[in-house]
Amino acid sequence: MAKPLPVSLFTFFLSAALLLDGCCANNVCNCDDANADAVTLRFFTGGPGGRPFAATDLDTVVLLRSPLPYNASTKPETVRLFRGPAQANDDVVLNNNTPFGQVSNTKLSHYRYEVQYLAHPTNQGTPTTVLVIDSVKLKGSLAADGCCACYTNTGKTVYAKINRKSGSVPDSAVVVDLKSKPYIVLTK
């Protein structure tokens, strides 16, 4: 028959087991991965090189999202961002769960996006497309240290068309590596 452990030795092993078991509970995971896949859009509002947007152009930004593969007959989801004059310089962020709600665990790379602003030749404004994101290619992985598992984005490439205003100038196809440049600049 096995002899019971002395109380002090039992207490030591129990305490050690609880301390080892609780090590992760005492560590705070600071992953900062909520915006790892985000695509940031910056409207050019002044400075050299480009036609700037006026604050009135950016009072309403319209975003349309369509699932891929894209079908023109599919009605897109639409979000309108109402912005005051003080917010004209604010970036617009497309992410897995903002400004559109996330569907299951589908990432933003499964959608096509259209970005519009309301040009103001009239009081109501005319929706004018400034950018079409045909696709976003994401690469990433989870890294774990025993207590925390954090997602790291290792590649973020946007394939888009920048709409031109003149009928004789075709849209420009662009590829933007957002790992080397953190945002896409939109000009009027």
N, C-alpha and C positions, 0 to 999 in steps of 0.2 A: 504494500500500500504506500502511495506517495505521501510524503510529509508535506503539510501546507507550508507555504513560504512564510517567513516571519513577517509581521505587519509592516515593519519599516522597509524591507526589501520589496514587498508587494506594492507599497505606496510609491517607491522609487520607480518601478517599472510602469505603473499606471500613470504616474506624472510624466514620465518620458514619452509614453505612447500618446498621451493627450497633447503634449507640446509639439511632437512631430506631426500629429494629425492636424493641429491648429495653425501650423506655420503659414499655410496659404490664406487662412482667415485673417491673419495679421498683415498680409501684404495687400497693398492697393494696386490694382492693375491700371496703369496709365497708358492705355493702348493708343489713344488719340487716332483711332481708325474710322471714326464716324464719317469723316469727309475724304477718306482715302480715294474713293472713286469719283468724287465730285468734279463736275465740269463748270468752271467759273467763266462767266461772260461779263466783259467790262465795256460799257458804252463810252465811246470817245466823246468828251464834252469840251475839249479845248486843247490848245497847244499846237505845235508845228506838226505838219504831215497828216492830212485827212480832213474830211468835212465833219465838223462836230454836230452832235445832237443838241438841240435846245432843251431846256428843262421841260417845256410844254410837250415836246415830242415824247418824253419819257414818263409822263404822268400816268400812262397805262401801258404796260408791257403785256403782250398776249403770248402765251406759250401753248403750242399744240403738240400732243404726243400721240403717235400711232405705233402699233406693234409691228415688229419686223417678222417676216418679210412684208415690205410696204405694199399696200394696195390702195390706190387713189380713191376707190369707192368706199373704203372703211371710214366711218365718221371718227375723227380724232377726239381724244379727251382735250379739254381746253381749260386753262387756268389764266385768269386775269390778275395781274399784280398792279394795284393802285398805289402810286407813289407821289408824295408831295414834292415841292421844289427842293427841299432839303435832302431828299433821297435820290435826286437825279444822278448823283455820282456813285450810288451804291451798286455793287456788283449783283448780278443775278446768278444764283447757284442752282444747277441741275444736279440732283443727287438721287440715290436709290429710293429715297422716301420723301423727297421734297423737290419742288413744290407740289408734285403729284404724289398721291399715296402709293405705297409699295403694294404690288399684287403678289401674294405669296412671298417667295424669296427671289423674284425676278429682278435683276439689276438693270440699271439704266442702259446697259449695252444691248438690251433686247427691244429698244424703241428707236424711232425716228422722231426728231424734234424740229419744230419750226418756230422761229423767234420773230415776233412782229412788234412794231410800235405803232402808235396812233399819230400819223402825220396830221397836221392841223391846217389844211386849207379851209376846213369848215369847223364849226364849233364842236361837232360830234367826233371828228377825227376819222381818218381813213386808215384801216389796217394795212400796214406796209411791211412786207417780209424783208428782213435784213439778213437772216441766216437760216439755212436748212442744214441740220446735222443728219446726214444719211445714216451714220453708224458711229458707235464708239467701241473701240477695241480695248478691253481691260485685261490685265495680267496681274496676278497677285497670289499670295500664299499666306498660310497661317504659320506662325512661329510660336512655339510653346516653350516655357522654361520650367515646367512642372506645376506651377501655380496659375500662371496666366497664359492664355492663348490669344495672340493679337494678330490681326490681319494687316499685311503690308502690301500696298500696291506697288508693283514693280514695272508696270507699263500702262500708259493711258494715251491712246491715240484717237483723235477725232477726225472723221472724214466728212467734209462739209462742202456746201456751196454758198458763196457769198453773192447775194442778189445785187445786180447792177441796175441802176435806174434807167439808163439810156437803152432804148430798144435796139440800137445797133451794137451795143457792147454785150457779149454773152456773159452769163454767170461764170464766176471763177470757182473752180474746184480747188479746195485746199486740204492739206493734211497737216494737222497740228499735233506735235508731240508735247503733251501737257506735263511730261516729266522734266522737260528742259525749259518750258515757259509755263507758268502757273495759271494763265488765263488766256482767253481769246478776246482780242480787241475788235469791237464792232464800230464801223464808221457809217455815217449817213450816206 
